[in-house]
Amino acid sequence: MDIIYLVIGILVDVVVLFYASKLMRIRENSAEKALSVVLVSVIAGFIAGEFLFAVILSPLLAMFLVFLPIILIVAILLRLFVIKFFYKIGFGTAFKLWVISAVISIIVSFFLPFY
């Protein structure tokens, strides 16, 4: 069941990113680029998630509290760099695209009963 939720989440994220970049009139927009951004972000998230899981299992809770904000910041910056790299846009535009797609994804996932 978790794989179904993952696939649905990826599809929602791809569609939202594609239409958000279309809304922002980004010239290098395509479904393949949106899919590439989402897949690279998901793969990087699994790597960061495994690291976070290892830190949680460490005996020192202080390490978890120190590394959690760092991992979150790295995940956000990684998504920005991936968007910037694939769409060939500036950081300001990549940040706007990331914020718009994140807000819309949260709203869409809120209304999906199974996501």
OpenMM code with the backbone's topology and positions (N, CA, C; nanometers):
from openmm import Vec3, app, unit

residues = "MET ASP ILE ILE TYR LEU VAL ILE GLY ILE LEU VAL ASP VAL VAL VAL LEU PHE TYR ALA SER LYS LEU MET ARG ILE ARG GLU ASN SER ALA GLU LYS ALA LEU SER VAL VAL LEU VAL SER VAL ILE ALA GLY PHE ILE ALA GLY GLU PHE LEU PHE ALA VAL ILE LEU SER PRO LEU LEU ALA MET PHE LEU VAL PHE LEU PRO ILE ILE LEU ILE VAL ALA ILE LEU LEU ARG LEU PHE VAL ILE LYS PHE PHE TYR LYS ILE GLY PHE GLY THR ALA PHE LYS LEU TRP VAL ILE SER ALA VAL ILE SER ILE ILE VAL SER PHE PHE LEU PRO PHE TYR".split()
positions = [
    Vec3(0.0811, -0.1187, 0.0000),
    Vec3(0.0000, 0.0000, 0.0000),
    Vec3(0.0862, 0.1262, 0.0000),
    Vec3(0.2005, 0.1184, 0.0661),
    Vec3(0.2887, 0.2348, 0.0700),
    Vec3(0.3416, 0.2712, -0.0684),
    Vec3(0.3624, 0.1714, -0.1522),
    Vec3(0.4117, 0.1985, -0.2874),
    Vec3(0.3050, 0.2722, -0.3680),
    Vec3(0.1789, 0.2373, -0.3468),
    Vec3(0.0701, 0.3066, -0.4172),
    Vec3(0.0674, 0.4532, -0.3760),
    Vec3(0.0813, 0.4794, -0.2452),
    Vec3(0.0832, 0.6176, -0.1970),
    Vec3(0.2036, 0.6928, -0.2523),
    Vec3(0.3170, 0.6255, -0.2621),
    Vec3(0.4367, 0.6891, -0.3175),
    Vec3(0.4149, 0.7256, -0.4641),
    Vec3(0.3591, 0.6344, -0.5408),
    Vec3(0.3342, 0.6602, -0.6834),
    Vec3(0.2325, 0.7733, -0.6998),
    Vec3(0.1265, 0.7716, -0.6195),
    Vec3(0.0271, 0.8787, -0.6274),
    Vec3(0.0902, 1.0126, -0.5901),
    Vec3(0.1733, 1.0135, -0.4871),
    Vec3(0.2421, 1.1364, -0.4469),
    Vec3(0.3345, 1.1885, -0.5548),
    Vec3(0.4066, 1.0986, -0.6207),
    Vec3(0.4966, 1.1389, -0.7295),
    Vec3(0.4159, 1.1962, -0.8452),
    Vec3(0.3057, 1.1305, -0.8809),
    Vec3(0.2230, 1.1796, -0.9912),
    Vec3(0.1629, 1.3161, -0.9594),
    Vec3(0.1150, 1.3334, -0.8371),
    Vec3(0.0606, 1.4631, -0.7973),
    Vec3(0.1689, 1.5699, -0.8046),
    Vec3(0.2871, 1.5377, -0.7550),
    Vec3(0.3965, 1.6344, -0.7555),
    Vec3(0.4401, 1.6695, -0.8976),
    Vec3(0.4447, 1.5714, -0.9863),
    Vec3(0.4830, 1.5975, -1.1255),
    Vec3(0.3810, 1.6885, -1.1930),
    Vec3(0.2535, 1.6573, -1.1774),
    Vec3(0.1483, 1.7375, -1.2405),
    Vec3(0.1490, 1.8799, -1.1855),
    Vec3(0.1619, 1.8921, -1.0533),
    Vec3(0.1625, 2.0251, -0.9921),
    Vec3(0.2849, 2.1047, -1.0363),
    Vec3(0.4013, 2.0417, -1.0389),
    Vec3(0.5224, 2.1121, -1.0815),
    Vec3(0.5128, 2.1533, -1.2282),
    Vec3(0.4589, 2.0666, -1.3122),
    Vec3(0.4442, 2.0987, -1.4535),
    Vec3(0.3525, 2.2190, -1.4740),
    Vec3(0.2367, 2.2173, -1.4089),
    Vec3(0.1428, 2.3272, -1.4278),
    Vec3(0.1854, 2.4542, -1.3543),
    Vec3(0.2573, 2.4409, -1.2443),
    Vec3(0.3089, 2.5603, -1.1764),
    Vec3(0.4139, 2.6295, -1.2619),
    Vec3(0.4999, 2.5504, -1.3264),
    Vec3(0.5995, 2.6120, -1.4145),
    Vec3(0.5347, 2.6665, -1.5409),
    Vec3(0.4249, 2.6049, -1.5830),
    Vec3(0.3498, 2.6591, -1.6963),
    Vec3(0.2837, 2.7911, -1.6572),
    Vec3(0.2317, 2.7966, -1.5353),
    Vec3(0.1708, 2.9189, -1.4838),
    Vec3(0.2733, 3.0322, -1.4750),
    Vec3(0.3963, 2.9977, -1.4392),
    Vec3(0.5023, 3.0986, -1.4281),
    Vec3(0.5662, 3.1302, -1.5629),
    Vec3(0.5214, 3.0640, -1.6676),
    Vec3(0.5707, 3.0842, -1.8044),
    Vec3(0.7210, 3.0587, -1.8169),
    Vec3(0.7645, 2.9480, -1.7599),
    Vec3(0.9050, 2.9077, -1.7725),
    Vec3(0.9209, 2.8407, -1.9080),
    Vec3(1.0158, 2.8890, -1.9851),
    Vec3(1.0309, 2.8440, -2.1235),
    Vec3(1.0720, 2.6977, -2.1347),
    Vec3(1.1541, 2.6509, -2.0457),
    Vec3(1.2079, 2.5151, -2.0551),
    Vec3(1.1163, 2.4125, -1.9889),
    Vec3(0.9876, 2.4366, -1.9878),
    Vec3(0.8935, 2.3492, -1.9188),
    Vec3(0.8580, 2.2286, -2.0043),
    Vec3(0.8583, 2.1108, -1.9428),
    Vec3(0.8102, 1.9892, -2.0071),
    Vec3(0.7759, 1.8882, -1.8986),
    Vec3(0.6956, 1.7917, -1.9348),
    Vec3(0.6574, 1.6883, -1.8384),
    Vec3(0.7783, 1.6034, -1.7993),
    Vec3(0.8689, 1.5831, -1.8938),
    Vec3(0.9889, 1.5046, -1.8644),
    Vec3(1.0768, 1.5740, -1.7608),
    Vec3(1.0887, 1.7061, -1.7720),
    Vec3(1.1689, 1.7803, -1.6747),
    Vec3(1.1038, 1.7775, -1.5374),
    Vec3(0.9729, 1.7914, -1.5333),
    Vec3(0.9027, 1.7843, -1.4047),
    Vec3(0.9203, 1.6464, -1.3419),
    Vec3(0.9088, 1.5424, -1.4229),
    Vec3(0.9294, 1.4061, -1.3734),
    Vec3(1.0725, 1.3871, -1.3245),
    Vec3(1.1685, 1.4399, -1.3980),
    Vec3(1.3092, 1.4283, -1.3569),
    Vec3(1.3347, 1.4982, -1.2242),
    Vec3(1.2799, 1.6178, -1.2079),
    Vec3(1.2982, 1.6923, -1.0826),
    Vec3(1.2387, 1.6144, -0.9661),
    Vec3(1.1196, 1.5612, -0.9851),
    Vec3(1.0526, 1.4892, -0.8771),
    Vec3(1.1269, 1.3599, -0.8437),
    Vec3(1.1687, 1.2853, -0.9449),
    Vec3(1.2383, 1.1588, -0.9183),
    Vec3(1.3730, 1.1813, -0.8504),
    Vec3(1.4478, 1.2810, -0.8950),
    Vec3(1.5761, 1.3103, -0.8293),
    Vec3(1.5524, 1.3540, -0.6853),
    Vec3(1.4493, 1.4322, -0.6619),
    Vec3(1.4176, 1.4763, -0.5260),
    Vec3(1.3736, 1.3597, -0.4380),
    Vec3(1.2947, 1.2688, -0.4935),
    Vec3(1.2494, 1.1523, -0.4165),
    Vec3(1.3677, 1.0618, -0.3815),
    Vec3(1.4550, 1.0384, -0.4770),
    Vec3(1.5724, 0.9548, -0.4511),
    Vec3(1.6617, 1.0192, -0.3457),
    Vec3(1.6833, 1.1489, -0.3584),
    Vec3(1.7636, 1.2195, -0.2578),
    Vec3(1.6941, 1.2176, -0.1222),
    Vec3(1.5612, 1.2242, -0.1219),
    Vec3(1.4866, 1.2171, 0.0028),
    Vec3(1.5003, 1.0820, 0.0700),
    Vec3(1.5037, 0.9761, -0.0103),
    Vec3(1.5240, 0.8446, 0.0495),
    Vec3(1.6630, 0.8332, 0.1108),
    Vec3(1.7626, 0.8916, 0.0453),
    Vec3(1.8981, 0.8892, 0.1007),
    Vec3(1.9036, 0.9705, 0.2295),
    Vec3(1.8456, 1.0902, 0.2273),
    Vec3(1.8440, 1.1729, 0.3481),
    Vec3(1.7585, 1.1076, 0.4560),
    Vec3(1.6517, 1.0400, 0.4169),
    Vec3(1.5671, 0.9708, 0.5137),
    Vec3(1.6402, 0.8576, 0.5826),
    Vec3(1.7208, 0.7850, 0.5080),
    Vec3(1.8006, 0.6781, 0.5688),
    Vec3(1.9023, 0.7353, 0.6662),
    Vec3(1.9610, 0.8481, 0.6295),
    Vec3(2.0554, 0.9136, 0.7197),
    Vec3(1.9840, 0.9596, 0.8464),
    Vec3(1.8654, 1.0160, 0.8290),
    Vec3(1.7873, 1.0613, 0.9434),
    Vec3(1.7478, 0.9430, 1.0314),
    Vec3(1.7114, 0.8324, 0.9707),
    Vec3(1.6769, 0.7124, 1.0460),
    Vec3(1.7961, 0.6628, 1.1269),
    Vec3(1.9143, 0.6681, 1.0670),
    Vec3(2.0352, 0.6273, 1.1389),
    Vec3(2.0641, 0.7209, 1.2555),
    Vec3(2.0395, 0.8482, 1.2363),
    Vec3(2.0633, 0.9448, 1.3438),
    Vec3(1.9627, 0.9241, 1.4563),
    Vec3(1.8370, 0.8907, 1.4203),
    Vec3(1.7353, 0.8674, 1.5230),
    Vec3(1.7737, 0.7466, 1.6077),
    Vec3(1.8290, 0.6453, 1.5437),
    Vec3(1.8657, 0.5255, 1.6180),
    Vec3(1.9929, 0.5428, 1.6991),
    Vec3(2.0605, 0.6529, 1.6799),
    Vec3(2.1812, 0.6748, 1.7591),
    Vec3(2.1429, 0.6970, 1.9047),
    Vec3(2.2302, 0.6649, 1.9944),
    Vec3(2.1953, 0.6756, 2.1365),
    Vec3(2.1848, 0.8199, 2.1859),
    Vec3(2.2361, 0.9135, 2.1103),
    Vec3(2.2340, 1.0520, 2.1554),
    Vec3(2.1197, 1.1285, 2.0897),
    Vec3(2.0238, 1.1701, 2.1681),
    Vec3(1.9130, 1.2484, 2.1158),
    Vec3(1.9603, 1.3855, 2.0693),
    Vec3(2.0652, 1.4341, 2.1286),
    Vec3(2.1180, 1.5653, 2.0904),
    Vec3(2.1645, 1.5645, 1.9451),
    Vec3(2.2200, 1.4524, 1.8995),
    Vec3(2.2622, 1.4443, 1.7587),
    Vec3(2.1413, 1.4581, 1.6665),
    Vec3(2.0294, 1.3977, 1.7048),
    Vec3(1.9085, 1.4086, 1.6249),
    Vec3(1.8610, 1.5531, 1.6186),
    Vec3(1.8619, 1.6199, 1.7315),
    Vec3(1.8145, 1.7576, 1.7354),
    Vec3(1.9064, 1.8525, 1.6599),
    Vec3(2.0347, 1.8176, 1.6509),
    Vec3(2.1293, 1.9007, 1.5761),
    Vec3(2.1173, 1.8738, 1.4264),
    Vec3(2.1038, 1.7468, 1.3884),
    Vec3(2.1047, 1.7120, 1.2469),
    Vec3(1.9714, 1.7308, 1.1765),
    Vec3(1.8608, 1.7303, 1.2486),
    Vec3(1.7304, 1.7436, 1.1840),
    Vec3(1.7158, 1.8741, 1.1062),
    Vec3(1.7460, 1.9910, 1.1646),
    Vec3(1.7358, 2.1143, 1.0843),
    Vec3(1.8339, 2.1167, 0.9681),
    Vec3(1.9498, 2.0589, 0.9865),
    Vec3(2.0487, 2.0553, 0.8790),
    Vec3(1.9978, 1.9705, 0.7636),
    Vec3(1.9387, 1.8554, 0.7944),
    Vec3(1.8852, 1.7681, 0.6897),
    Vec3(1.7698, 1.8361, 0.6169),
    Vec3(1.6836, 1.9048, 0.6889),
    Vec3(1.5726, 1.9753, 0.6254),
    Vec3(1.6220, 2.0871, 0.5337),
    Vec3(1.7218, 2.1618, 0.5790),
    Vec3(1.7777, 2.2695, 0.4962),
    Vec3(1.8449, 2.2121, 0.3726),
    Vec3(1.9172, 2.1015, 0.3888),
    Vec3(1.9824, 2.0381, 0.2738),
    Vec3(1.8789, 1.9867, 0.1749),
    Vec3(1.7688, 1.9307, 0.2237),
    Vec3(1.6631, 1.8819, 0.1341),
    Vec3(1.6004, 1.9961, 0.0554),
    Vec3(1.5771, 2.1094, 0.1215),
    Vec3(1.5207, 2.2255, 0.0521),
    Vec3(1.6182, 2.2802, -0.0504),
    Vec3(1.7434, 2.2946, -0.0120),
    Vec3(1.8442, 2.3459, -0.1056),
    Vec3(1.8654, 2.2505, -0.2215),
    Vec3(1.8604, 2.1212, -0.1948),
    Vec3(1.8761, 2.0232, -0.3022),
    Vec3(1.7627, 2.0357, -0.4031),
    Vec3(1.6406, 2.0511, -0.3529),
    Vec3(1.5260, 2.0666, -0.4442),
    Vec3(1.5417, 2.1946, -0.5278),
    Vec3(1.5898, 2.3030, -0.4645),
    Vec3(1.6115, 2.4274, -0.5391),
    Vec3(1.7179, 2.4093, -0.6470),
    Vec3(1.8278, 2.3431, -0.6134),
    Vec3(1.9328, 2.3206, -0.7127),
    Vec3(1.8843, 2.2300, -0.8254),
    Vec3(1.8044, 2.1294, -0.7922),
    Vec3(1.7519, 2.0398, -0.8959),
    Vec3(1.6582, 2.1160, -0.9883),
    Vec3(1.5697, 2.1987, -0.9317),
    Vec3(1.4808, 2.2797, -1.0153),
    Vec3(1.5614, 2.3758, -1.1019),
    Vec3(1.6604, 2.4411, -1.0418),
    Vec3(1.7443, 2.5349, -1.1171),
    Vec3(1.8195, 2.4640, -1.2289),
    Vec3(1.8731, 2.3464, -1.2015),
    Vec3(1.9513, 2.2722, -1.2997),
    Vec3(1.8651, 2.2247, -1.4167),
    Vec3(1.7512, 2.1643, -1.3876),
    Vec3(1.6696, 2.1077, -1.4950),
    Vec3(1.5959, 2.2141, -1.5760),
    Vec3(1.5476, 2.3188, -1.5102),
    Vec3(1.4730, 2.4216, -1.5815),
    Vec3(1.5604, 2.5352, -1.6331),
    Vec3(1.6869, 2.5385, -1.5913),
    Vec3(1.7821, 2.6419, -1.6348),
    Vec3(1.7288, 2.7821, -1.6055),
    Vec3(1.6942, 2.8039, -1.4777),
    Vec3(1.6420, 2.9323, -1.4324),
    Vec3(1.7249, 2.9794, -1.3140),
    Vec3(1.7017, 3.1020, -1.2708),
    Vec3(1.7736, 3.1574, -1.1571),
    Vec3(1.7193, 3.1063, -1.0245),
    Vec3(1.7923, 3.1366, -0.9180),
    Vec3(1.7516, 3.0896, -0.7858),
    Vec3(1.6207, 3.1535, -0.7397),
    Vec3(1.6005, 3.2809, -0.7729),
    Vec3(1.4767, 3.3473, -0.7334),
    Vec3(1.3556, 3.2829, -0.7977),
    Vec3(1.3646, 3.2552, -0.9254),
    Vec3(1.2552, 3.1899, -0.9968),
    Vec3(1.2380, 3.0464, -0.9488),
    Vec3(1.3484, 2.9775, -0.9228),
    Vec3(1.3408, 2.8405, -0.8709),
    Vec3(1.2743, 2.8385, -0.7337),
    Vec3(1.3059, 2.9380, -0.6516),
    Vec3(1.2440, 2.9453, -0.5194),
    Vec3(1.0944, 2.9708, -0.5312),
    Vec3(1.0550, 3.0621, -0.6206),
    Vec3(0.9125, 3.0894, -0.6406),
    Vec3(0.8398, 2.9650, -0.6911),
    Vec3(0.9021, 2.8952, -0.7868),
    Vec3(0.8424, 2.7730, -0.8400),
    Vec3(0.8295, 2.6674, -0.7310),
    Vec3(0.9317, 2.6544, -0.6471),
    Vec3(0.9274, 2.5576, -0.5384),
    Vec3(0.8159, 2.5911, -0.4396),
    Vec3(0.8029, 2.7174, -0.4025),
    Vec3(0.6995, 2.7578, -0.3063),
    Vec3(0.5603, 2.7348, -0.3642),
    Vec3(0.5391, 2.7770, -0.4885),
    Vec3(0.4076, 2.7600, -0.5510),
    Vec3(0.3722, 2.6121, -0.5626),
    Vec3(0.4668, 2.5306, -0.6096),
    Vec3(0.4372, 2.3878, -0.6246),
    Vec3(0.4183, 2.3204, -0.4887),
    Vec3(0.4916, 2.3619, -0.3869),
    Vec3(0.4757, 2.3014, -0.2542),
    Vec3(0.3399, 2.3360, -0.1950),
    Vec3(0.2993, 2.4613, -0.2066),
    Vec3(0.1694, 2.5024, -0.1516),
    Vec3(0.0556, 2.4310, -0.2235),
    Vec3(0.0621, 2.4257, -0.3561),
    Vec3(-0.0434, 2.3582, -0.4316),
    Vec3(-0.0446, 2.2088, -0.4020),
    Vec3(0.0721, 2.1469, -0.3888),
    Vec3(0.0783, 2.0043, -0.3559),
    Vec3(0.0171, 1.9764, -0.2197),
    Vec3(0.0424, 2.0638, -0.1230),
    Vec3(-0.0156, 2.0455, 0.0103),
    Vec3(-0.1675, 2.0579, 0.0037),
    Vec3(-0.2153, 2.1557, -0.0708),
    Vec3(-0.3607, 2.1741, -0.0828),
    Vec3(-0.4244, 2.0553, -0.1535),
    Vec3(-0.3632, 2.0089, -0.2619),
    Vec3(-0.4182, 1.8943, -0.3356),
    Vec3(-0.4153, 1.7698, -0.2484),
    Vec3(-0.3048, 1.7447, -0.1789),
    Vec3(-0.2965, 1.6247, -0.0960),
    Vec3(-0.3920, 1.6308, 0.0223),
    Vec3(-0.4282, 1.7511, 0.0646),
    Vec3(-0.5259, 1.7651, 0.1727),
    Vec3(-0.6632, 1.7161, 0.1290),
    Vec3(-0.6982, 1.7378, 0.0029),
    Vec3(-0.8292, 1.6988, -0.0459),
    Vec3(-0.8352, 1.5569, -0.1000),
    Vec3(-0.7226, 1.4903, -0.1164),
    Vec3(-0.7237, 1.3510, -0.1593),
    Vec3(-0.7488, 1.2628, -0.0375),
    Vec3(-0.8508, 1.1801, -0.0404),
    Vec3(-0.8842, 1.1032, 0.0796),
    Vec3(-0.7846, 0.9919, 0.1103),
    Vec3(-0.7110, 0.9467, 0.0128),
    Vec3(-0.6239, 0.8322, 0.0331),
    Vec3(-0.4775, 0.8690, 0.0364),
    Vec3(-0.4406, 0.9939, 0.0216),
    Vec3(-0.3009, 1.0342, 0.0099),
    Vec3(-0.2498, 1.0810, 0.1403),
] * unit.nanometer
topology = app.Topology()
chain = topology.addChain("A")
for resn in residues:
    res = topology.addResidue(resn, chain)
    for name in ("N", "CA", "C"):
        topology.addAtom(name, app.Element.getBySymbol(name[0]), res)
